[in-house]
Amino acid sequence: MTEPAAVKRTVSVRERIIAALDVDNPAAARSLLDELRGEVGAFKIGLQLFTAAGAAFVREVAESGVKIFLDLKFHDIPNTVASAAVEAARLGVWMFNVHALGGQEMMRRTVSAVDEVCERENLARPKVIAVTVLTSLNRETLKEIGIETPVENEVGRLAKLTADNGLDGVVASPLETGLIREAVSAKDFLIVTPGIRPFNATNDDQKRVMTPAEAIAAGSDYLVIGRPIVQAKDRVGAVNEILANIGSDNQ
């Protein structure tokens, strides 16, 4: 695993931006990749594009040298998730995620299966992270599904469970980074944060958000940014505006 402190010393802020390829076809995704390659550190492929383009597209992009965060949020019985995780590793992705609510056996078996196949087949081991509480949820929506715990407490609990079972980090709102650092003592625990919105953007369906500068200052290691970049008329300009918001000294 990579120590967050080392990430902050040696990786530029530009490289810590993950642009979300939230489009509905591979042609549109390739256009974004061509336009933003070198402007951001990695790209996220989520459920929409994966369903439209398939695993072969993920492999194609990964083999071209682009870092891919495969955001499929695996959540099933332990054997099914572990098997899917092995296939994600074989695709060559840089990082993928599971749901922490799948429980400790699911997470533990996933890490074990990925470690084993990467060693046996001489694959680069992807980072395995877990979703805590989706940034579209708040206390009211948690209550709807029977979770009475406040959001921040639930995030902290799930982050600790994730770390205890050997995963590399979590996906969480930037509002909870401080709580996660308190809950997890490991210095090499990554925090990947969606819910990033520049001052001039709407929140859309995200409820727990921060600006890029606020998220970096709070301790986020990687920022997942979708619509503010993808839907911009000048996408490279949008990236540069985000970097300016964070501060040119950190680039």
N, C-alpha and C positions, 0 to 999 in steps of 0.2 A: 504493500500500500504506500501511497505517497503522502508525506507529511504536509498538512496544510501550511505550516510555516514556510516550508521549502517552496510550495506552490506560490506563495505570496512574494518570496524573494526572487525567484527565477522566471516566473511566468508573467507576462505582461497582462494588464487589464483586458486588452483586446482579446488575448487568448482565453480569458476566462468567460467570455461571452459565448453562449450556445444559442445559435439562431434556430428557431423552431420552423421546420419545413411543414407547416400546417396548410398543405395544399392537397388537391384531390386527384392529381395525376402525375406520373413521373416526368412528363415534359416540363411542367411548371416547376417541379422540384429541380430538374437539371438546370433550368434557367437561373433559379436562385443560387444554386451551387456555383455556377459559372460567375455570377455577379459578386457573390460574397466570399468566395474562396480566398483566403488570405486576409480578409477583413475581420473575420471572427475566428475563434479557436475551434469550434465544433458545431455540428448540426444535430438537431433532434429529429428523429423520425418517430412519429406517434401512431396512434390507432388509425387515423384517417388515411394517411399516406401508405402505411403498411398494408391496410386492407385493399387499397386501390392498386398498389404496385407490387406487393409481395416480397418474400424473402430474397428473391433473386436480385431485386433492385438494391436492397440493403447490402448484399454482398458486392454488387458492382461498385457502389459508392465507397464502401470500405476498402476495396482492393485498389481504388484510385488514389488512396492515401489520405482521404478525408476522415476525420475523427467523428464517429457516429455515436450519439446517445440514443439507444433504442428504448423508447418510452412506451412500453406495452403494459406495464404494471401487472406482471404475472400474479395471479391470485387463484389458487386451486389446491387440490390435495398435494401433499409433499412430493410424491413421485412424479406427478404431472408437471409441476413447476420445475423440479430439478431437471427433468428431461428437456423441457423447453429452454431452460437456461443453458444447457449443454449446446443446443442448436444455435442459440444466440452467440455463444463463444465461437462456434465454428464459422459463423458469418463474418467474424472479424471485427465486431463492434468494439468500440473503446469503453462503453459503459452501458449497462441496462439496469432495469429496476423491477422489483417485486413489491407487493403490498405487505407492510409489516403486520397488518391484521391477519395475515395468513398464519401467524404464529411461529414459535421458535423452532419446531421440528421442520417446518417448511423451509425456513431460512437456513437453518443449519445444514440440511441435506442439499440445498441448492449450492451453497458455498463449497461443500465437500465434492459434489459432482463436478462443478466447474474446475476446481483445483485439480482433480484427478484427470479430467479429459485434457486440460491444457498441458499438464506435465506429460501425459502419455503421447499426445499428438503434436507436441512441441508448438503449441499455440500461444500467442500473447494473451495473457489473462486479462479479461475485461474487469473493470471495476463493477462491483455488485452493490447496489444501493437499494434502500427501501423507502417507499412512500409512507409518510406518517399520517397526516390529515390533509386531504386535498385543499388547495387554496380557495376553492369555490365554496367550502363549507365554513360555517360559523357555529356558535353555540346552539342556536335554534335548530339548524339542520342536523347537528349531532343528536339532539334530543329526539328528533323525528325517527331516528334509527335506533333509539334506545340507549344512547351513550350520554349519561348525565354529567360526566366529568367535563370541566371547562376545557376549551380547546388547548390552551397552553399546557395544562397538566397531562392531557392525553398525548400531545406531541412529545413531551419529555419522557413519558413512560415508554412510548413506542421507540423513541430514539435509543434509550438505554437497552431495550430488548434487542434492537437491531445490532448494536455494538456488542452485546454479550454473546451474540450468535455468529460473530465473525465477519459481518458485512463491512464494506468500506465506508459507508456513510448513509445519509438519508436525503430524501427530497422533503423540503419543508418550507413554509412561508418564511420570508426574511424577518418577520416579527418575532419568530421563535428561536433565532440563532443563539441568543444569549442563554436561554433556558436549556438548549441542547448542549451547549458547552458546559453548563453546570451539571447536567445529567450524565454526560459522558466524559470520563477523564482522559481517554486516549487522545493524544495529540495528533494522530494521523486520521482522525475521523472527518470525512468530508461532508459539507453541507451544500447541497445544490438547491437553488431557490428559483421557482417560478413566481408569478405574481409580481413581476417587475414592470413598472409603468413610469415612463418619463412624465414630467410635469404637464406636458401638453397632450397627453393621451388619456383616453377614458379607461375605466376599470373593467369594462365589459362584464364577464361573469365571474371575475375574480373579486373576492371579498376581503382578503387579507393581503394588502399590497404595500410596496415601498418603491421609491425611486431607485435607480441604479446606484447612485452615490450613497444613499442611506443603507442599502443592502450590503455593499462592500464594507462600509464603516461598521456595520453590525456584526460582520464576521462571515459573510457568505463566501464560499470558495468559487462557485460557478453560478452564473446568472442565466436562466433560460428566458429568452425574450422572443416572443412570437409576433403578434399583430403590429406592435410599434415599428418593427423592422419590415416584416413581410408585406404589410399593406401600405407602406410608405411609397410615395411617388419616386423619391430618391432614396433607395435603400442604403447605399453606401453613405450618403449624407446623414441618414438616420442613425447609422452606427457611429459615425463621427460625432454627432450631437450627444449621443449617450456617453461616449468617451469624454467629451468636454464636460458633461454633467458630473462625471466621476472625478475628473481632474487630470489635466495633461501630465502632471508630474508622475502619475502612476502608470502611464502607458509604456 
